Amino acid sequence: MQTFDKDKVLWTLVQHSGFGYAGRKEMQDFVEARVVMSQKELDKINKANGFITDDFKEIEKAEITFGFEVIGAFSRSKIDGLRILKNKRQS
């Protein structure tokens, strides 16, 4: 399990804010990158088996691979009000 380091940027994938904040139903199955801001968020992501990386190119590639659309599932857990994408690579 990773430990939060304020000097190292970590990324995760969450449900798109177009759905999470704006309620746009057509965005329900889309994802976006999100910076991990605290140990509490990192713990939530780990517990949800979420995707974590320190490589922006990897997170960008994951967004493109998904075509911003999810093939998988979101956790019930949220960071910043957006559901965490479960990491299929670890499942």
Secondary structure, DSSP 8 states (H G I E B T S, - for coil): -----TTS--EEEEE-HHHHTT--GGGTTBEEEEE--SHHHHHHHHHTTB--BS-HHHHHHHHHHTTTB-SS-EEEEEETTEEEEB-TTT-
